[in-house]
Amino acid sequence: MQVKFGTDGWRAVIARDYTFDNLKLAALATARYIKTRPEKSRGVCIGYDTRFMSKEFAEFTAEVLSSQGIRVVLADSFVSTPAVSLFTRAKQLAGGIVITASHNPPIYNGFKVKASYGGPAHPEAIAEIEGYLGEVDPATPVEPDRKLIELADLKTFYLNHLKANIDLPLIRDSRIKIAHNAMYGAGQDIITRLFDESMVNCYHCTWNPGFGGINPEPMPQYIEEFVEFFREVETDVAIINDGDADRVGMLDEHGNFVDSHKLFALILKYLVEERQQRGEVAKTFALTDIIDRICLKHNLVMHELPVGFKYVSKLMATNDILIGGEESGGIGITAFLPERDGVYIGLLILEIMTRKQKSLSKLVEELYDEYGFFCYRRNDLHVSEAKKQAIITRAAAGDLQSIAGYKVLKFNDLDGCKYHFEGGWLLIRASGTEPVLRLYCEADSLEKVENVLAFAASLA
């Protein structure tokens, strides 16, 4: 493999495939694409996260683009992916690039492409860039034009946008105690710049390109030590962000993990019922069925899309989308930015809590009371290619009559293999960014979820 774009850009292992030579190919192909855009003279924005050598990779990308006559605005420090998207949209640039592998293991780095409207590049745009990959010459000399590269404080620009879109005085006046786990990522100094230090307890908010040996992803298996810390400091709520801060998970006051399924549902209810907002809703294939029920109750058009926020973002640019999201912690509100933003979503939940004067656990409890209890888990199987294909082949047949003893009601292969059974669903699909097989399950009891996931893992 040299350069191959997946669900959300190009990801590869540093030094094996993610090299300066391959990065040069990705940058040259992107430059070819930028030159076809009507906004090409406005240039691009480049940001980077806290991963190993991300700064150096970003600087090299800027050099490649400037050598092709493209103006570059380069972040003056590590910055979240949403900050790059915001700056790209606000300055009406031709596009944006983020050097990040988001939530992937520390040995990875990546290359995300952002569109001029402030969200992930559409699948068609990525396909166009991939087409140019076969045309660019690896021997093309890189002779940077320093006059075309300027540094900018993207972080402060982004912070000012947050201040204008979140009721921070309301949250401050509540004196709510917040814990922020940045997972050593690019969101590590945002929450602390918005609130008095007496309100915030920081965790893993330092630079560590090894991420403490874990995947920087807001999922229960990667935050066990943080939960212990959270309970010790007696905090009211926690915001957890991934490596480039476009994803979010939270803890309620008891230290229970609140995933993006519940956060999406809570925000949708708030926007429609409290703010009286209307619009269509976009969700990816692996997101909770509770969204379907909320949309049905409020007569909202709902779109179910393949996995990958790029599909959500594309719809945000063409339809009247109120909110869009995906299973893995990515939620976006079009009025703020047609992009996932883990920090903004976390802050919006704090605003909901303080405005309604209810704890996060109480909000979730009310959600259960209205729409029924639901439980969700995702297992990532690091199996051989042969085993992975065996499971996919078996699942793709679509002929399973029961799942762990539960009668199958419906099969859907929009993206992977999804079986709806009595009380829930199972989705089996290969990751678009890692060599793993993902098993997703939602059901009306934890026992059912565990039984179904064990069954899915045994299919090979």
Phi, psi and omega per residue, in radians:
M1 nan 2.370 2.975
Q2 -1.828 -1.373 3.103
V3 -2.283 2.144 3.124
K4 -2.451 2.168 -3.127
F5 -1.495 2.376 -3.132
G6 -1.967 -2.491 -3.080
T7 -1.020 -0.674 -3.094
D8 -2.477 1.186 3.101
G9 1.581 -2.931 3.130
W10 -1.672 2.253 3.057
R11 -2.224 2.469 3.106
A12 -2.801 2.834 3.124
V13 -1.309 2.267 -3.132
I14 -1.052 2.347 3.096
A15 1.416 -0.492 3.084
R16 -1.469 -1.032 3.102
D17 -2.063 -0.511 3.110
Y18 -1.498 1.504 -3.102
T19 -2.116 2.925 3.097
F20 -1.091 -0.600 3.136
D21 -1.131 -0.798 3.139
N22 -1.264 -0.602 3.075
L23 -1.092 -0.636 3.091
K24 -1.057 -0.737 3.112
L25 -1.084 -0.784 3.138
A26 -1.095 -0.721 -3.125
A27 -1.199 -0.710 3.125
L28 -1.137 -0.729 3.120
A29 -1.134 -0.703 3.109
T30 -1.150 -0.664 3.093
A31 -1.065 -0.731 3.110
R32 -1.041 -0.736 3.139
Y33 -1.162 -0.796 -3.122
I34 -0.998 -0.661 -3.109
K35 -1.170 -0.235 3.093
T36 -1.579 -0.149 -3.051
R37 -1.474 2.529 3.124
P38 -1.122 -0.396 -3.132
E39 -1.631 0.260 -2.983
K40 -0.958 -0.586 -3.091
S41 -1.217 -0.313 -3.126
R42 -1.448 -0.257 3.045
G43 1.453 -2.902 -3.078
V44 -2.277 2.810 3.052
C45 -1.890 2.396 3.109
I46 -2.178 2.216 3.066
G47 -2.202 3.003 -3.115
Y48 -2.676 2.737 -3.119
D49 -1.732 -2.774 -3.043
T50 -1.701 0.218 -3.122
R51 -1.233 2.917 3.127
F52 -0.998 2.115 3.075
M53 1.119 0.276 3.110
S54 -1.025 -0.709 3.136
K55 -1.054 -0.818 -3.132
E56 -1.147 -0.670 3.104
F57 -1.146 -0.673 3.127
A58 -1.161 -0.743 3.128
E59 -1.093 -0.696 3.124
F60 -1.156 -0.710 3.103
T61 -1.059 -0.712 3.101
A62 -1.087 -0.690 3.124
E63 -1.128 -0.741 3.137
V64 -1.095 -0.827 -3.114
L65 -1.137 -0.706 3.136
S66 -1.160 -0.549 3.109
S67 -1.175 -0.308 3.096
Q68 -1.716 0.217 3.082
G69 1.421 0.298 -3.106
I70 -1.758 2.261 3.088
R71 -1.205 2.423 -3.097
V72 -2.241 2.287 2.948
V73 -1.840 1.965 -3.051
L74 -1.819 2.287 3.113
A75 -1.041 2.444 -3.112
D76 -1.492 -0.007 3.051
S77 -2.832 3.052 3.093
F78 -1.051 2.611 -3.037
V79 -2.703 2.699 -3.132
S80 -1.247 2.740 3.075
T81 -1.048 -0.770 3.113
P82 -1.025 -0.539 3.122
A83 -1.132 -0.679 3.098
V84 -1.160 -0.768 3.126
S85 -1.080 -0.754 3.131
L86 -1.065 -0.841 -3.114
F87 -1.100 -0.696 3.129
T88 -1.048 -0.783 3.137
R89 -1.218 -0.827 -3.047
A90 -1.100 -0.614 -3.121
K91 -1.650 0.081 3.092
Q92 0.944 0.802 -3.136
L93 -1.405 2.949 -3.135
A94 -1.294 -0.358 -3.136
G95 2.995 -3.120 3.122
G96 -2.466 2.734 3.095
I97 -2.345 2.349 3.069
V98 -2.141 2.170 3.045
I99 -1.492 1.779 -3.071
T100 -2.886 2.615 2.953
A101 -1.989 0.332 2.985
S102 0.971 -1.919 -3.049
H103 -1.727 -0.007 -3.066
N104 -1.182 2.865 3.126
P105 -0.983 2.772 -3.041
P106 -1.093 -0.319 3.140
I107 -1.357 -0.109 -3.129
Y108 -1.706 2.677 2.803
N109 -2.388 3.047 -3.021
G110 -2.704 -3.092 -3.013
F111 -2.557 1.737 3.125
K112 -1.711 2.435 3.114
V113 -1.930 2.284 -3.130
K114 -1.947 2.529 -3.131
A115 -1.551 2.904 -3.090
S116 -1.085 -0.437 -3.108
Y117 -1.412 -0.054 3.059
G118 1.644 0.621 3.098
G119 -2.642 3.124 3.117
P120 -0.994 2.490 3.088
A121 -1.050 2.464 3.140
H122 -1.086 2.693 3.094
P123 -0.915 -0.633 3.134
E124 -1.144 -0.657 3.118
A125 -1.167 -0.734 3.114
I126 -1.105 -0.713 3.116
A127 -1.087 -0.645 3.120
E128 -1.150 -0.747 3.113
I129 -1.106 -0.738 3.114
E130 -1.081 -0.613 3.097
G131 -1.111 -0.650 3.111
Y132 -1.232 -0.397 3.139
L133 -0.993 -0.622 -3.131
G134 -1.373 -0.137 -3.092
E135 -1.840 -0.429 -3.071
V136 -1.258 2.606 -3.114
D137 -1.671 2.052 -3.138
P138 -1.025 -0.402 -3.111
A139 -1.502 0.030 3.129
T140 -0.981 2.163 -3.126
P141 -1.209 2.517 3.089
V142 -1.823 1.810 3.133
E143 -2.106 1.507 -3.024
P144 -1.063 2.506 3.035
D145 -1.791 1.729 -3.050
R146 -1.065 -0.446 -3.141
K147 -1.190 -0.342 -3.131
L148 -1.604 -0.033 -3.115
I149 -1.955 2.136 3.077
E150 -2.241 2.563 3.102
L151 -1.579 2.570 3.128
A152 -2.518 2.601 3.125
D153 -1.541 1.439 -3.110
L154 -1.194 -0.536 -3.067
K155 -1.129 -0.823 3.129
T156 -1.140 -0.669 3.092
F157 -1.020 -0.757 -3.137
Y158 -1.192 -0.753 3.135
L159 -1.028 -0.701 3.123
N160 -1.123 -0.599 3.103
H161 -1.197 -0.689 3.075
L162 -1.065 -0.788 -3.116
K163 -1.051 -0.546 -3.116
A164 -1.450 -0.213 -3.020
N165 -2.126 -0.091 3.081
I166 -2.146 2.444 3.120
D167 -1.377 1.304 -3.105
L168 -1.119 -0.687 3.094
P169 -1.007 -0.681 3.108
L170 -1.078 -0.783 -3.134
I171 -1.167 -0.734 3.135
R172 -1.070 -0.763 -3.109
D173 -1.123 -0.460 3.137
S174 -1.263 -0.363 -3.099
R175 1.018 0.504 3.093
I176 -1.063 2.476 3.136
K177 -1.622 2.118 -3.031
I178 -2.010 2.363 2.951
A179 -1.896 2.389 3.118
H180 -2.166 2.064 3.055
N181 -1.832 1.790 -3.134
A182 -1.443 -0.067 -3.134
M183 0.917 0.645 -3.127
Y184 1.116 0.278 -3.022
G185 -1.644 -2.915 -3.002
A186 -1.315 -0.159 3.118
G187 -1.599 0.174 -2.917
Q188 -1.181 -0.348 -3.142
D189 -2.148 0.575 3.129
I190 -1.683 -0.938 -3.111
I191 -1.022 -0.708 -3.102
T192 -1.178 -0.383 3.124
R193 -1.533 -0.078 -3.135
L194 -1.819 -0.391 -3.063
F195 -2.270 2.780 3.035
D196 -1.048 2.472 -3.072
E197 -1.072 -0.385 3.123
S198 -1.239 -0.268 -3.130
M199 -1.639 -0.251 -2.973
V200 -2.140 2.269 2.960
N201 -1.892 2.088 -3.106
C202 -1.650 2.557 3.128
Y203 -2.472 2.267 -3.093
H204 0.916 0.778 3.108
C205 -1.873 0.789 3.080
T206 -2.289 2.922 -3.127
W207 -1.410 2.097 3.123
N208 -2.667 1.630 -3.064
P209 -1.113 -0.192 3.065
G210 -1.568 -0.074 3.126
F211 0.899 0.545 3.114
G212 1.130 0.325 3.093
G213 1.457 0.191 3.135
I214 -2.088 2.931 2.962
N215 -1.331 2.255 3.127
P216 -1.359 1.198 -3.091
E217 -2.269 2.278 -3.102
P218 -1.292 1.334 3.091
M219 -2.286 2.661 -3.039
P220 -0.911 -0.686 -3.063
Q221 -1.211 -0.226 -3.114
Y222 -1.890 0.097 -3.063
I223 -2.266 0.371 -3.081
E224 -1.043 -0.761 3.130
E225 -1.183 -0.610 3.124
F226 -1.136 -0.676 3.123
V227 -1.046 -0.725 3.092
E228 -1.074 -0.791 3.103
F229 -1.054 -0.789 -3.108
F230 -1.003 -0.790 -3.106
R231 -1.232 -0.521 3.127
E232 -1.223 -0.658 -3.066
V233 -1.540 0.023 3.069
E234 0.902 1.124 -3.098
T235 -1.848 2.716 -3.047
D236 -1.444 -0.563 -3.044
V237 -2.831 2.672 3.121
A238 -2.252 2.477 3.003
I239 -1.923 2.257 -3.125
I240 -2.147 2.188 -3.124
N241 -2.074 2.714 3.132
D242 -1.481 -2.975 -2.994
G243 -1.049 -0.587 3.115
D244 -1.997 0.239 2.987
A245 1.078 0.483 3.028
D246 -1.750 -0.047 3.107
R247 -2.082 2.799 -3.086
V248 -2.556 2.555 2.913
G249 -2.428 2.840 -3.119
M250 -2.447 2.848 2.995
L251 -2.055 2.413 3.024
D252 -1.423 -3.082 -3.031
E253 -1.128 -0.292 3.116
H254 -1.629 -0.058 -3.101
G255 1.539 0.222 3.101
N256 -1.445 2.384 -3.114
F257 -1.279 2.308 3.081
V258 -2.010 1.945 -3.014
D259 -1.459 3.075 -3.048
S260 -1.202 -0.366 3.075
H261 -1.064 -0.853 -3.119
K262 -1.250 -0.689 3.136
L263 -1.084 -0.760 3.107
F264 -1.025 -0.816 -3.113
A265 -1.113 -0.758 -3.136
L266 -1.089 -0.747 -3.123
I267 -1.203 -0.731 3.116
L268 -1.042 -0.801 3.091
K269 -1.020 -0.765 -3.109
Y270 -1.125 -0.807 -3.118
L271 -1.101 -0.695 -3.068
V272 -1.440 -0.769 -3.021
E273 -1.524 -0.624 -3.082
E274 -1.676 -0.773 -3.129
R275 -1.585 -0.108 3.108
Q276 1.021 0.634 3.131
Q277 -1.588 2.654 3.132
R278 -2.239 2.881 3.127
G279 2.639 3.074 3.116
E280 -1.515 2.837 -3.096
V281 -2.157 2.379 3.125
A282 -2.123 2.259 3.093
K283 -2.391 2.604 3.108
T284 -1.484 2.958 -2.953
F285 -1.042 -0.424 -3.045
A286 -1.789 0.202 -3.112
L287 -1.622 2.734 -3.017
T288 -0.953 2.560 3.070
D289 -1.285 -0.199 3.110
I290 -1.056 -0.565 3.121
I291 -1.071 -0.685 3.099
D292 -1.017 -0.742 -3.078
R293 -1.223 -0.675 3.112
I294 -1.134 -0.748 3.129
C295 -1.120 -0.684 3.121
L296 -1.112 -0.751 -3.121
K297 -1.098 -0.695 -3.050
H298 -1.769 0.197 3.087
N299 0.982 0.848 3.119
L300 -1.824 2.432 3.062
V301 -1.247 2.270 3.133
M302 -2.096 2.351 3.109
H303 -1.940 2.239 3.035
E304 -1.804 2.213 -2.967
L305 -2.179 2.843 3.033
P306 -1.047 2.832 3.131
V307 -1.169 2.370 -3.117
G308 2.213 2.150 -3.061
F309 -1.182 -0.295 3.122
K310 -1.052 -0.535 3.112
Y311 -1.270 -0.664 3.082
V312 -1.135 -0.833 -3.092
S313 -1.069 -0.677 3.119
K314 -1.048 -0.730 3.135
L315 -1.206 -0.589 3.093
M316 -1.068 -0.496 -3.108
A317 -1.446 -0.269 -3.054
T318 -2.068 -0.463 -3.086
N319 -1.994 2.977 3.087
D320 -1.494 1.215 -3.082
I321 -1.479 2.168 3.090
L322 -1.353 -0.866 -3.095
I323 -2.609 2.545 3.091
G324 -2.443 2.656 -3.118
G325 -2.905 3.027 -3.120
E326 -2.414 2.923 -3.081
E327 -1.062 -0.639 -2.907
S328 -1.474 0.370 3.059
G329 1.751 0.078 -3.113
G330 -1.736 2.027 3.134
I331 -2.310 2.380 3.120
G332 -2.326 2.503 3.073
I333 -2.027 2.069 -2.966
T334 -0.987 -0.679 -3.106
A335 -1.079 -0.472 3.109
F336 -1.549 -0.932 -3.118
L337 -2.986 2.311 3.108
P338 -1.333 1.033 -2.995
E339 -2.735 2.616 2.972
R340 -1.083 2.481 3.070
D341 -2.636 1.772 -3.068
G342 -1.186 -0.597 3.132
V343 -1.242 -0.850 -3.138
Y344 -1.037 -0.783 -3.127
I345 -1.112 -0.716 3.093
G346 -1.067 -0.747 3.127
L347 -1.173 -0.635 3.118
L348 -1.131 -0.651 3.058
I349 -1.104 -0.700 3.074
L350 -1.066 -0.696 3.110
E351 -1.100 -0.729 3.112
I352 -1.093 -0.791 3.140
M353 -1.034 -0.824 -3.077
T354 -1.270 -0.652 3.138
R355 -1.178 -0.667 -3.135
K356 -1.576 -0.133 -3.135
Q357 0.945 0.850 3.135
K358 -2.373 2.569 3.089
S359 -1.264 2.865 3.130
L360 -1.125 -0.663 3.133
S361 -1.125 -0.612 3.124
K362 -1.196 -0.695 3.100
L363 -1.091 -0.728 3.111
V364 -1.153 -0.708 3.127
E365 -1.058 -0.727 3.109
E366 -1.137 -0.614 3.085
L367 -1.095 -0.775 3.093
Y368 -1.084 -0.752 -3.103
D369 -1.052 -0.614 -3.064
E370 -1.513 -0.634 -3.006
Y371 -2.099 0.010 3.130
G372 1.632 2.644 -3.140
F373 -1.201 2.451 3.023
F374 -2.523 2.557 -3.098
C375 -2.259 2.519 -3.071
Y376 -2.389 2.489 3.028
R377 -2.545 2.659 3.017
R378 -2.287 2.271 3.056
N379 -1.966 2.357 3.087
D380 -1.871 2.077 -3.110
L381 -1.728 2.061 3.046
H382 -1.616 1.511 -3.064
V383 -2.041 2.910 3.098
S384 -1.138 2.791 3.130
E385 -1.048 -0.645 -3.134
A386 -1.115 -0.779 3.138
K387 -1.174 -0.695 3.134
K388 -1.036 -0.817 -3.131
Q389 -1.154 -0.588 3.123
A390 -1.124 -0.745 3.130
I391 -1.156 -0.798 -3.121
I392 -1.097 -0.751 -3.140
T393 -1.074 -0.766 -3.140
R394 -1.130 -0.754 -3.101
A395 -1.231 -0.637 -3.052
A396 -1.199 -0.302 3.125
A397 -1.081 -0.467 3.081
G398 1.201 0.331 -3.035
D399 -1.955 0.211 3.108
L400 -1.204 2.216 -3.128
Q401 -1.505 -0.437 3.120
S402 -2.588 2.686 3.114
I403 -2.113 1.929 -3.118
A404 0.921 0.595 3.115
G405 1.606 -0.079 3.138
Y406 -1.717 2.283 -3.060
K407 -1.090 2.274 3.087
V408 -1.352 2.292 -3.118
L409 -1.818 -0.518 -3.044
K410 -2.803 2.624 3.079
F411 -2.192 2.421 -3.121
N412 -2.458 2.267 -3.114
D413 -2.069 0.630 3.102
L414 -0.980 -0.748 3.113
D415 -2.710 1.631 -3.001
G416 1.613 -2.781 -3.074
C417 -2.152 1.958 -3.066
K418 -2.009 2.111 3.113
Y419 -1.910 2.106 3.013
H420 -1.583 2.218 3.119
F421 -2.191 -3.140 -3.109
E422 -1.105 1.918 3.087
G423 1.630 0.100 3.133
G424 3.015 -2.808 3.140
W425 -2.663 2.739 3.074
L426 -2.210 2.325 3.075
L427 -2.147 2.295 3.101
I428 -2.119 2.125 3.121
R429 -2.715 2.714 3.080
A430 -1.446 2.479 3.092
S431 -1.120 2.551 3.081
G432 -1.615 -0.042 -3.110
T433 -2.208 -0.223 -3.108
E434 -2.424 2.735 3.102
P435 -1.409 1.067 -3.123
V436 -2.347 2.809 3.035
L437 -1.848 2.232 -3.109
R438 -1.793 2.337 3.076
L439 -2.030 2.087 -3.112
Y440 -2.010 2.459 3.087
C441 -2.582 2.386 2.977
E442 -2.220 2.397 3.129
A443 -2.712 3.044 -3.078
D444 -1.556 0.194 3.004
S445 -2.753 2.639 3.130
L446 -1.147 -0.664 3.126
E447 -1.030 -0.732 -3.133
K448 -1.146 -0.729 3.115
V449 -1.050 -0.828 -3.117
E450 -1.112 -0.722 3.125
N451 -1.114 -0.729 -3.102
V452 -1.196 -0.746 3.136
L453 -1.131 -0.669 3.092
A454 -1.133 -0.693 3.092
F455 -1.096 -0.796 -3.115
A456 -1.075 -0.697 -3.130
A457 -1.178 -0.395 -3.097
S458 -1.555 -0.039 -3.038
L459 -1.094 -0.481 -3.128
A460 -1.363 nan nan
